[in-house]
């Protein structure tokens, strides 16, 4: 274990990664042992917006073909998840909007527009026969 830490420190120094080296110096056995491998960092506004847009594009591609009943159901579930993510994105944007400058506000608005527009494209791509999404 100690050899691995020394190797990583040497690698960090050779790559000029001072920040990584400082993090490694602050690492202790207690902090490493208490860290949960299941803790995930919450994605930010940009990541959430990008994720919604990517998933929406995949759903639109699927729906523009001739989707099976299972694919329609999966797209409906994906649409619901994207809707939840857009609502979470709206809350994050509102929280950040109060404490940022004009340029950041514009960027936050663009992230919101990108996610909302992607979600609208998915809704439009659903066939008229898809009851679950149209209600």
N, C-alpha and C positions, 0 to 999 in steps of 0.2 A: 504494500500500500504506500509506504513512504517513498519507494522508488518511483512509483507512478506520479506522485505529487511533485517530486523533484524533476522528473521528465517534463511534466506539463509546465512547470515554472521555467525550465530551460527553454522550452519551445516558445513560451510567451515572451521571454526576453529576446530570443533570437528574432522573433517576428515584430518586435517593437510594440508589443501590446501591454502598455503600462497599466491600463485599466484592469485587464485580466490578471495581471500580476498582483495588483492591490487587492482584488477580490480573493485571490488565492491566499494571500497573507492573512486576510480577515477570516478565512474559513477555519473552523475549529471542528474537532471531533463531535462536540455537542450539537453544533449547528447542522452538520452533515447528517447525524443520526436523527435529529428531529425533523428534518426536511421530508415531506411526503412526496413520494414519486407520482402521486395522483393529482397534485396541485397543478392546475393549469393557469397560465396567465390569461386574464380576460382580454379578449381582442379589443383594440381601440376602434375609433370611428372609421378610420380608413380601411382597416382590415375587415370590419363588419360589412361596410359598403361593398368592398371588392368581393367578399365571399357571397353576398346576396346576388350581385351581378353575375358572378361566375355560375352559381347554381341555377339562376334564372335562365341564362343562356343555354345551359344543358337541357333544362326542361323544355324550352322553346324548340330546340333541335329535335327532341324526342316527339313533341306534340305535332310538329310540322310533317313528320313522316306519317305512317299509318300505325299509331300506337295500339297495342293490345289493351285489354281491360286491366291487366295488372300494371302496365306502364301508366295508364291513366290514373289508377289509384296511387301509384308511387308519386306521380307528378302532383296529385292533389295533396298528398302528405308533405311533399317538398314545398309546395306553395304555402301551406299553413306554417311550416317552419320558417320560411322566408318572411312571411307576414309578422311572425313573432320577432324575428330579428330586426325588421324595419321599425317596429314599435320600440324595441330596446335601443336601436340606433337613434330614434327621435328623442328618447329620454337622455341619452348620452350627449347629443347635440345641444339640447336645452341646458344641461348642466354646464357644458363647456362654453356656451355662447356668452354667458354672463361675465366670464372672467378672461375674455380674450379680445384681441384687437380686431380691427376692421378686416384685414386680409384673412385672418384665421376664420372669422365669421363667414366670409365668402366661401372659403374652402369647405367649411362645415356644411354650408348650404349646398354646395356642389356634390358632396358625398351623399347628402340626403336625396337630392334630385336623381343621382345615378341609381341608387337603390330603389327608389319609388318608380322610376321609369322602367327599370328591369322587371319589377313586379307587375306593372301594367302590361308589359309585353307578354308575360306568361299568361295573365288572365285573358288577353285577347287571343292567344294561341289555343286555348282550350276549345274543343268542339262544343257545339250547342247542346249535344246530347249528354254532356258531363254534368249531371244534376248536382253533384256534391260541391263543385266549385261555384256554380251559378246561383246557389242559394245563400 
